[in-house]
Amino acid sequence: MLFFIIWAIGSYLYKKANKSLFMVSMWAMGIVFFFFFFTFFSSQGLICINSFIMKDSMSSLLVMLSIWIISMSVLAGLNMMVSSGVNSLRVFMVLIMTMMLSLMVVFFSVSLTFFYIFFEFVLIPMSYMILGWGYQPERFQAVMYMLLYTVGASLPLMVVLLCCYKEEFTMSFLVGSSYDLWWFGGFSSIILILVFLVKLPVFIFHLWLPKAHVEAPVFGSMILAGILLKLGGFGILRVSMFFLVNLESLMELVLVLGIWGSCVTGVMCFRQSDVKSMIAYSSIGHMGLVLGGCLSSSLWGLEFALLMMVSHGLCSSGLFALANFYYESLGSRSMIFLKGGLVSMPYISLSLFMLLTVNMSSPPSMSWISEVLLISTMVYFSGMMMIVLFFIPFIVCVFCLYLFISSQHGQFSEYLNFSSSSGYLCFLVAILHWLPAYLMVPLILMMGVYF
């Protein structure tokens, strides 16, 4: 409750805030409190509220994450919205509300039809954000990459859903266990989860993500990394719950691809000169462990894959907010110019250090618990993967240290114009990303996540 109150007070007292921002803050606080009580004090397991809505702890937790990240993105993009004018602010709020309602339909929907439609519909507000508030002319290419990858990979899933409706005359998740997918043979499992692998994303299907992050505005990057990438993991978990597909047959191929891809993208982080591109590639590395947990067919793997998604959503969203602050203050995101942060911006250095501790899975964060138990689950599946699995946290730790030392140590560049007008707001946003990653650990351990 403390960080809800701090966030509302900070957004109200900030000198550039207006009445609409405070109303958004109060709106988000009310909905988050509602889902807080709805999640922690209701009965566990799957609950069908009516023929259109179903709820479980997984969907409630992800809706809470979505509301929290979207609210933080409103605060982080405050300067851009104020400078753009009233009309841009109105368009932005319409896009935010549309995306929030679409995500709630995806997470709570019983119908496969609504799930599929709104799963793809969330790309429309995101594309508008990139095209409307993007930084460079390459944003058109970035949107094209994103749409071609995601929509193209979703077409096989649409064919599967139409065939399921032809056989069962219903599109409900609750009868998914009776769907017979014999007409696709051994490829039915790949077809079902291909769209989720692209949205996650895993290595090979990841090329759209760095381009979209580099061109997206701060609120677009925060929502994309904090929420939209979690739709892939959520889709795999939903499919594994309601469809009788043999995910174990995919374990060797897809898991090896995801784990080795995590190592490769972790090494590629050191080759990037753009901070946002570095953070995007590190996100791909974390999603490899999430994929392993989703395909492990074990209760531990499913539960802690979900917790890893929540922790990564909080961490990556905060890192993108800090990257945007550096861009607003220095006019550049290049690692060549980001020097001397400990001298010029000590409070931002503290924020970056705290978020990087979550990113490198330092105890007692949610990332640490999730990563340890996910690695244990995958080592139990195959002992041959032990060396590669222990190499992934090492690469992530080295990357976090490299990012912090390169940007905070050294001499501040004399060729950049430094401006820290929004530094305290950025510090508030970073703290409100860091606190849940640590304070939610005892609540989640007491509550448990049941599938």
LOMARMAR-148318 format. One record per residue (C-alpha): residue in three letters; x, y, z. Coordinates in steps of 0.05 Angstrom, whole numbers, plus 5000, padded with zeros to 4 digits. Layout:
<recs>
AlaXYZ/...
</recs>
This chain:
<recs>
Met500050005000/Leu505950465014/Phe508350514942/Phe501250624916/Ile500651234962/Ile507651494945/Trp506251434871/Ala499651814874/Ile502652374917/Gly508852424872/Ser504752464809/Tyr500252994839/Leu505853434866/Tyr510253394804/Lys510454094775/Lys508453894705/Ala502853424725/Asn495753614710/Lys488853384732/Ser488452844680/Leu494852514705/Phe492352514776/Met485752204753/Val489651664717/Ser493451534781/Met487251464823/Trp483951034769/Ala489850554768/Met490250534844/Gly482950334850/Ile483449784798/Val489949504827/Phe486949484897/Phe480949124869/Phe485148594836/Phe489648554897/Phe483748334940/Phe480847924883/Thr487247534876/Phe489647434947/Phe483047334983/Ser478946934934/Ser479146184927/Gln484945904887/Gly484445524822/Leu480245664761/Ile473746044771/Cys468646134715/Ile464846774731/Asn460246694671/Ser460346404601/Phe465146954577/Ile469847074636/Met474346604675/Lys479446774728/Asp485346444761/Ser491346684800/Met495546704736/Ser490847164698/Ser489647614759/Leu497147684772/Leu498447884699/Val492648384699/Met495648704761/Leu502348734726/Ser499149044664/Ile495649584704/Trp501949744743/Ile506549774681/Ile501650194641/Ser500850674699/Met508450734705/Ser508950864630/Val504051454637/Leu508651764689/Ala515051624650/Gly512151924586/Leu509452544621/Asn514553024592/Met513352794521/Met505852834529/Val505953534560/Ser510553794505/Ser506253474451/Gly499953844470/Val492953684494/Asn490753314431/Ser496652834436/Leu495052714509/Arg487852534492/Val489952064437/Phe495051744483/Met489851624538/Val485051314488/Leu490550844465/Ile492350664537/Met485150514555/Thr484150104491/Met490349694505/Met488449584578/Leu481449334560/Ser484348884505/Leu489348574554/Met483848444605/Val479848084551/Val485847654533/Phe487347464605/Phe480147334627/Ser476947074564/Val473746384561/Ser472646404486/Leu478446234440/Thr475546714389/Phe476047324435/Phe482847084460/Tyr485647044389/Ile482447704365/Phe484748124423/Phe491447764427/Glu492948064358/Phe488948704368/Val493848964421/Leu498849064364/Ile494649624335/Pro495450114394/Met502749924399/Ser503850054325/Tyr500450734331/Met504950914390/Ile511150744351/Leu508851104288/Gly506151714325/Trp511551834376/Gly517551454348/Tyr524351774345/Gln526951624275/Pro524251504204/Glu526050764212/Arg519950684256/Phe515850484194/Gln520549904182/Ala520249714255/Val512649684254/Met512749284190/Tyr517548784221/Met513148714282/Leu506748614243/Leu509548124193/Tyr512747684246/Thr506847674294/Val501047664246/Gly504447174199/Ala505846684255/Ser498746734281/Leu495446494217/Pro496845754231/Leu493545844299/Met487446134265/Val487045514221/Val487445074282/Leu481845454316/Leu477345394255/Cys478544644252/Cys477044584326/Tyr470444954315/Lys468844494257/Glu469743884301/Glu466644114367/Phe462044704346/Thr464845114403/Met470745574416/Ser471145514491/Phe477645394529/Leu473844944577/Val472744394525/Gly479744454497/Ser481743784525/Ser477043444476/Tyr479843774414/Asp482643254367/Leu488543524328/Trp490142904288/Trp489643254221/Phe496143634235/Gly500043014255/Gly506443134294/Phe506543874275/Ser500244054314/Ser504144264376/Ile508844704335/Ile503045034300/Leu499445174365/Ile505245514399/Leu508845844340/Val505346504350/Phe507146494423/Leu514446344407/Val514546964363/Lys511147404415/Leu515647144472/Pro520347184432/Val525546634425/Phe531846634385/Ile530946634308/Phe524046964316/His526947564355/Leu529148024299/Trp523048474304/Leu523948624378/Pro530449044379/Lys528049464321/Ala521349594354/His524649784420/Val529650254389/Glu524350634350/Ala518850624403/Pro517751204453/Val518951084527/Phe511750874543/Gly511650414482/Ser518050064503/Met515649984574/Ile509049684553/Leu512249244500/Ala517548954547/Gly513348944610/Ile506748664583/Leu506448474509/Leu512348004513/Lys508847644570/Leu503047464524/Gly507346934492/Gly508746574557/Phe501446664579/Gly499146344513/Ile503645744522/Leu501145644593/Arg493945694571/Val494945204514/Ser498544704559/Met492744754609/Phe486844644561/Phe489544274501/Leu491943554498/Val498243704459/Asn504743334468/Leu509243894491/Glu514443384513/Ser515843224440/Leu517643964431/Met522043994493/Glu528543784461/Leu528044204398/Val524844844425/Leu528244844493/Val535144754463/Leu533645304414/Gly531345764470/Ile537145614517/Trp542545674465/Gly539146294438/Ser539446594508/Cys546946494509/Val547846784439/Thr543547404452/Gly546947504519/Val553647544483/Met550548004430/Cys548848504485/Phe556248694489/Arg556348874415/Gln550749384419/Ser552150124422/Asp544850334436/Val542650234509/Lys535550064489/Ser538049534441/Met542349234496/Ile536449184543/Ala532148874488/Tyr537248324474/Ser537848184549/Ser530248084550/Ile530847544498/Gly535947194542/His531247184602/Met525446924560/Gly529346294545/Leu528646074617/Val521246244616/Leu520345804554/Gly523945234589/Gly519245284649/Cys513045314604/Leu515044684566/Ser517544304626/Ser510643984640/Ser512044054714/Leu508344464766/Trp514644814789/Gly516444994718/Leu509645304704/Glu509145694769/Phe516145984768/Ala515846134694/Leu509946584711/Leu513846914768/Met519847024722/Met515247374672/Val512547834726/Ser519547994753/His522348114684/Gly516548564666/Leu517949014726/Cys525449014715/Ser525649124639/Ser520349664642/Gly524350054693/Leu530749984653/Phe527450264591/Ala524850854632/Leu532051004655/Ala534550934584/Asn529551454562/Phe531651924618/Tyr538851884593/Tyr536352054524/Glu532452654549/Ser538152904592/Leu544052784545/Gly540852744477/Ser544052074463/Arg543351334481/Ser550151134455/Met554650764503/Ile560451184477/Phe557551824509/Leu554351524572/Lys559951654622/Gly560551954691/Gly553551824716/Leu555851744788/Val558152474788/Ser552752804747/Met546552404768/Pro547852004832/Tyr540551864846/Ile539651584776/Ser545851154787/Leu542550874849/Ser536250734810/Leu540150374755/Phe543949964806/Met537549734841/Leu534149524776/Leu540449164753/Thr540548764818/Val533648504799/Asn535948374728/Met541947964751/Ser537447574799/Ser540647774864/Pro537247514928/Pro532047604955/Ser528647854892/Met523147494855/Ser528047384797/Trp532847004842/Ile527546514867/Ser524746404797/Glu531446314763/Val534145814814/Leu527945374811/Leu527245424736/Ile534445194727/Ser533144624776/Thr527044414736/Met530744404670/Val536844044699/Tyr532043514725/Phe529543434653/Ser536543374624/Gly543143374661/Met546843524596/Met544144234598/Met547244394665/Ile553344754636/Val549345184589/Leu544045344641/Phe549245584691/Phe552645994636/Ile546346414625/Pro546246754694/Phe553746884687/Ile552747244621/Val546947654650/Cys551147844710/Val557048054667/Phe552348464622/Cys549348834682/Leu556148994710/Tyr558549224641/Leu552449674632/Phe553249984701/Ile560750094698/Ser560750354627/Ser555150864639/Gln556751084710/His564251094714/Gly569151524675/Gln569152254657/Phe562852624635/Ser562952824562/Glu563953564550/Tyr560353534483/Leu553453374512/Asn548353854541/Phe546153584608/Ser539053714633/Ser536053364694/Ser529253694698/Ser525553034704/Gly530652664746/Tyr526552604809/Leu520552354770/Cys524951824737/Phe527651634806/Leu520451544830/Val518751104770/Ala524950684782/Ile523450584856/Leu516250374840/His518949844792/Trp524049594842/Leu519649544904/Pro514649034878/Ala520248574854/Tyr522548504926/Leu516348624968/Met511848144929/Val516247544945/Pro513347385014/Leu506247514990/Ile507047044931/Leu510346504973/Met504646535023/Met499346554968/Gly502246044921/Val500746034846/Tyr495845484827/Phe494345234758/
</recs>
